[in-house]
Amino acid sequence: MNDSLIMIEKGFQTSVNIAYDLNNPQKIKSLIPTREAIGLLEDIILSTDERSTRRARFLIGAYGRGKSHIVLVILSILFSKKISLYHSLLEKIQSTNPDLYEYVMQYLNSDKKLLPVVIDGNSDSMTQSFLSALYKTLQYNGLSDLMPDTHFKAATHMIELWKEKFPVTYQELQKLLEQPVSIFVEKLTQYDVASYKKFVELYPALTAGSEFNPFSGFNVVEIFDYVNQKLAEKGYSGIYVVYDEFSKYLEANITTASAGDVKMLQDFAEKCCRSGRQQLHLLLILHKEIENYIDQLPKQKVDGWRGVSERFAHVVMQSDYKQTYEVISHAIRKSPQLWLDFQKKNQLRFEFLENIYTHSTLFKDCDQGEIRQIIYGGYPLHPVSTFILPRLSELLAQNERTMFTFLAGSDYYTLPHVLQKNTADFLLITPDVLYDYFEPQMRKEAYTTDVNRLYKLTARVLHEHSLTDLQAKIVKTIALVYVLGQFECIAPTVDMLFHVYCEYDKVDIEEAIQQLIKQKCIIYLKRSNAYLKIKENVGINVFDEIRKTELRRSKFTTADILNQINLEPYCYPTRYNDDHAMVRFFAFQFIDSNKLKTILDENSADGTLYAVIPSREMDATDLEKAVIAASRGRTTTVFSIHRPVKNLAALCREFDAVSLLRRQAEEDLALFDEYDIIYQDLMEVMHDYIAAFLHPEYEKTDYFYDGKQERLYRKSNFSELLSSICEKVYPETPIINNEMLNKNELTSMAIHSREKLLNGIIRDFQRPGFGLSGSGQEISFLRSSLVNTGILKNLESVPEICLVPEDTQISRVFSIICDFIESGLGKKRPLKELYDSLTGKTNGIGMRKGVLPIFLVIAMKAYQGHVILSDKLGMECPFEANTFTRINNNPEKYFLLLEQWDQDKEKFIGKMKELFSDYSQEQAHMDGYGSIAQSMHRWYLSLPKYVKEIKKAYKGKGHFENVPVAYTKFITLMNQTGIGAQKILFEKIPAIFGYEKFTLDVFDDVKSAKFFFDSVEISLSDVLIQESKDILMPLSNHRASLLSICQQWFEQLPDSAKTFLYPDNAERLLQVVSEPGNDEYALINRLAHAMTSLRIKDWNNDTALIFTGNLRRYSRSILDYAKAQADVATTKRQILAKDFYEVLFCDSNGKQERKTFKREVYSKKAKLLYNDIESSIEEMGQSITPQEKRQVLMDLLEKLL
């Protein structure tokens, strides 16, 4: 190819730097006026109107979009206004937007001029960047005198002053700095914030503690505003600030940026938008939206940056690839005459490319003329390379490598480099060249990205295998196609490679691909879509492993495997569901043709769609006949047959095997990936096959119902078939318009709401709204299931039940429920039969289980509590919400019985209610005898332990009387659980009292038994009172009360006997009788507790004997002591001095209490205690006074006495 044929536009050869190229006419002239460039110019030029308030912008665009170049030209228009430099731009504007052209020309011919301030962002400090850029701009344009004195200038002036007039201070500064003073001053003149902070820090040490604070209230916005106002005197209309590469500042400093920096940007933006006549503009250039930089920051900082973002207009440079192709054409210039000759010489080759890509999806948004321009204008780029280049550049490129650097750079693998090295007559730059150029960028991508993973895989394949030049090109091209991932435009197929490498013979390409697939094992041909995919050769022949695994797992059928991977196991009769406000569904299952005769519809669905898999020996005709025969009489079953699929069974077995191997290889990432490629491919094949059964529009499936073929052409036809089946099979389904209730499986929250409603019906039936209020889900269930169906009336006052509403379908449901209840008269009926009648297709109802507990409770309320519910073990279940939830979950475990009722039972129940009325909780929700059983149990629980366990009653003087056996059995029955109320009242109790069957006479026995147990404790107390009187004062008047006897007995004792501490603890008796009180029964209880350490209610059958024994012993001990005191009165003091102690205690009120006790001989353990106490006192030494030691001992003694 002639070296002079193709030239690269000079303006593309170096990247744009706004600050350096502002006065570069070549750069300005080289702008290609795209629609985006003109749009940005229009937005900015309109903002120069004095009334504009849109003067703060984010300019957002990917790397390589030419943002800086566009901004460079716009700044030139705003500042330099050299019309000759904008000829091509103005020409394009005039042809596309005449109004804008006029506006731009007005500006160019006006006196307006904006001073551009370009921030390069090399500093970490935003303040320094803004001030430094302003200073440099003013200095470059001879306006440095406009820069106000700032902190930085004040600091430099101070240092100069020290140098001239205070050399000692200057020398001290030199010692404190870690660098020469001259360099430090230079940094201050460049507005280095760190240097300024250092100066402020050192200032007090140099000036005897004074503080350096020359300009309180100084900020960047005020300085820019000050300079802007001064610029008006120089003929400027304002300042246009551009922060190029603002993205780099964010990437480097977003986490450490101070609140002051964020506030400064916010204030600057507000100042710009309010600047009026003397304009101030701010343009920040980013590569992506600011949200993408701040998403990992703490909430407080995120809110701050969002506040900044809201004050800027966001101008996004969208990807218009048509304009990009145009830019590429401008960049690749051709010599006119040589190009014409070249086109004629290679006409067939160009026509070949035109023919392929005019009918391809590659440039589907372009017309034929635009595609022709892409092919010819982009030459020598292959059209696929032209397609990939801008997209790859946006995805990967940084400033170092972009679309422009590829087109105009001089590095390896750039377009100029390839042109220089290649001498082919008809050169086509294929995608592999782009791979080579952008390889460094792919290598730099984060290791977590798909791009980096794909690059590493490709790099390993290229490095570890000896590939031919063509094979390497194929691998690189496939890799780039996967990097882009736009398979709808360019797919990694064999045909795509034929078209890309059209200079090669097809046979050579096919051979190269086959070698990569079979010998190198690094390319996989997907069976789902014929895509080629790069994979890693892990040194194991995975296909051999798959075949071995298939043989070991031969027991799995094709249908089993398809059922396991089917992601759509249900299909729905949409119209029917909408009409009936419910969700019916058909199970979608695969079945082998040899099982057609043994089908059992064992699933919870309303019907079944069977996809029939033909056996090997069955042809299409035989299969159709077998399916028609199997479908006859099956009213809820649809059969379907797929057109023959080659090797379906083999594909399923392979999928099953690779699924297992993939799971086993989870620890080996490379091996897992290799299996995963095959797994994902086969999964897609299987899903496409499965989808055909649910989509008649694919025209691959035949459908059969009830002995005939159904002609279906769209999915809506299929859904309509299911709807018609449901209407035929379930004509009596009542409409319950509540999707949360009208289904089989309710959510936990819905179950809770239903139970609240059930409890309201059971417990608060007579209250308005069953005691429910508000707008909760239970109210929704109430209205949809009972009110709207006509079952419940007068909800807001006294609710009334109507079991025969106008809705005939609802009425039929309650008729079936009531018939079932009445069929249980005198015999248990399994509730599963009722559930099958209501939920199955036998009666054409097919209700959902969710609403049934509500209907059952409503129906049973009509039977006045005579319905008995029990489980498999015969245990009666309480009539409460939780019971009905359990029944709903497992109706096969529960039974219903309707009690046979008569007048005697009615009277018995009434009398029993009255007898145990004190223990009733007025639970109107309980059935008649259920509430009585509960009351009897609560009565039993209220009884004292002694009463519950009594076997013999104490009658005094050591004599006992046995409790009647019937009474003992009766009280034992009251403690038994798991027995139903009906069984207790009408079977167990009569049997206890000797009746063969229920009779009303049993009530008298129950009444007598209850009276006996209620009076046991009082009777015992009476016996104990009499016996206590006999023990304390045997000769007393029998009419005297225990209270008076105790008082008299205590008063006759001498004082010494009252205060003596008795060895057998007889003082317990004295503590009770000294204050007998006014209640004889309370006294006997206190006395019982003192004698036995137990209250009477906690006694057992033998405790009464302990009571009387202790009472005799304690009273005798006290009386013996009193008598001894009287006999030895003359020698009392001598005895006390020798063998007794007497201690007198006096409290804070002056009350005295005398304690007397006998001297005791130490035991061994008591001696140890004495030694321990003596040792502890000695160890304290002088740390506490003798008085304190004595006080401790007396406090301990007082506690013991």
Number of C-alpha atoms within 10 A of each C-alpha: 13 12 10 10 16 19 15 19 17 14 18 21 17 13 20 20 15 26 17 10 17 22 14 13 15 12 22 23 16 20 22 21 19 18 14 19 20 20 16 19 20 18 13 21 17 18 18 25 14 13 14 16 18 22 27 26 21 23 24 21 20 20 21 22 22 21 22 19 21 22 23 27 27 23 23 24 22 24 20 18 19 13 14 10 21 21 12 15 21 22 13 18 22 15 9 13 13 14 10 19 19 14 14 21 13 12 19 18 11 10 10 16 22 25 23 25 25 26 26 20 20 12 16 17 18 23 19 21 22 23 22 22 23 23 21 17 19 20 14 10 9 10 16 15 12 16 18 13 14 17 21 22 18 16 23 20 14 12 19 14 14 16 15 9 10 12 12 12 17 19 13 12 21 15 12 11 13 9 10 11 16 11 10 19 22 13 17 22 17 18 25 22 20 14 19 21 12 12 21 16 13 17 17 13 15 15 11 8 10 10 13 16 11 13 11 7 7 11 14 18 19 14 17 21 20 14 20 23 18 18 20 15 9 10 12 19 24 26 26 22 24 26 22 23 18 19 21 16 20 17 11 11 14 18 14 9 16 14 12 12 13 19 15 18 22 21 16 23 27 19 22 26 21 17 20 17 14 20 30 26 26 23 23 19 22 23 23 16 17 18 12 9 16 20 11 12 13 10 11 9 19 16 13 15 22 15 15 20 19 11 20 23 15 16 17 17 18 11 15 11 16 16 15 20 22 17 18 25 21 18 23 22 18 19 11 11 9 13 17 12 12 16 13 11 13 12 11 11 15 17 13 12 19 20 13 12 20 18 11 12 15 21 21 14 11 15 11 16 10 17 22 20 16 25 23 19 21 23 23 19 24 22 27 21 22 24 21 21 25 22 17 20 23 18 17 23 21 15 12 12 20 27 27 26 22 24 22 24 21 15 14 13 20 23 24 20 16 16 20 10 9 12 12 10 11 16 16 18 21 20 28 21 20 24 21 13 20 22 14 14 20 22 17 12 15 11 13 8 11 13 23 18 17 19 25 15 18 21 16 13 22 17 10 10 13 11 17 10 9 16 19 19 20 24 23 23 24 24 25 21 21 20 21 14 13 13 14 9 13 19 21 23 18 18 13 15 20 17 18 21 20 15 12 13 10 16 10 13 19 15 12 18 24 16 16 21 18 11 10 16 20 23 24 22 20 18 14 15 13 15 17 22 19 23 22 19 19 15 8 11 10 18 13 10 13 20 14 12 18 20 12 10 13 11 10 13 15 21 19 16 17 22 17 12 15 17 11 14 15 17 19 19 22 18 16 20 15 12 11 15 16 21 17 23 22 23 20 23 20 23 22 16 19 14 12 16 12 8 10 8 14 7 10 11 15 22 25 24 26 24 26 22 23 22 13 8 7 13 11 13 8 12 19 21 13 16 26 18 16 21 22 14 11 14 16 21 22 25 27 22 22 19 13 13 10 8 9 15 18 12 18 23 24 20 25 26 22 26 20 15 20 22 12 12 17 13 10 11 12 16 21 18 17 21 24 21 19 22 22 16 20 22 20 16 19 20 16 12 17 21 14 17 25 21 18 20 16 13 14 15 19 19 23 23 23 19 17 14 17 17 13 19 15 15 15 16 16 23 19 18 18 27 22 14 21 25 15 13 21 20 15 20 23 21 19 23 20 16 14 19 27 23 18 18 14 17 12 9 11 17 19 17 20 26 21 19 23 27 21 20 25 23 19 17 21 17 16 15 20 23 15 18 10 7 8 10 17 23 18 18 24 22 17 20 24 21 16 15 19 19 21 19 15 12 19 11 12 13 17 13 18 17 20 16 16 12 14 12 18 24 19 20 22 22 15 14 20 18 11 20 23 17 15 20 17 13 13 19 20 20 23 17 13 17 21 17 20 25 20 17 20 12 18 18 22 23 27 22 19 21 23 22 20 22 18 16 18 22 18 19 17 14 15 10 19 20 23 23 24 24 16 11 9 14 16 22 20 18 22 17 23 17 16 23 20 13 20 21 13 13 19 16 16 25 23 23 22 22 18 12 11 8 9 13 17 14 13 20 18 14 16 20 20 13 17 19 15 12 18 17 11 11 14 14 19 19 22 20 25 24 22 25 24 19 22 24 19 18 18 22 13 12 16 17 15 18 23 20 16 18 17 16 19 22 16 17 14 10 10 14 10 11 14 12 11 17 20 19 14 19 20 13 17 19 13 10 10 11 16 19 23 20 13 18 22 18 15 19 23 21 16 19 18 10 14 10 12 17 13 16 13 20 20 11 17 20 14 12 17 19 11 15 20 17 12 19 17 12 15 16 21 16 15 24 21 15 18 22 21 18 16 19 15 11 9 12 11 12 6 10 14 25 20 16 20 22 16 15 16 21 13 10 15 15 12 16 23 20 17 22 18 17 11 11 12 21 21 17 21 20 14 20 23 15 13 21 13 10 11 17 16 13 21 22 19 20 26 27 18 21 23 19 13 17 16 23 15 14 20 17 15 13 18 23 16 12 20 20 14 18 24 15 14 20 17 15 19 21 17 13 18 19 15 12 16 12 11 11 11 10 10 14 12 10 14 15 11 11 12 15 14 15 12 10 13 10 8 6 6 8 8 10 11 14 17 19 18 16 12 9 8 11 9 9 9 11 12 12 13 13 12 12 13 11 11 11 16 11 10 11 10 9 7 10 11 12 8 10 13 11 12 12 12 13 10 10 11 13 7 7 12
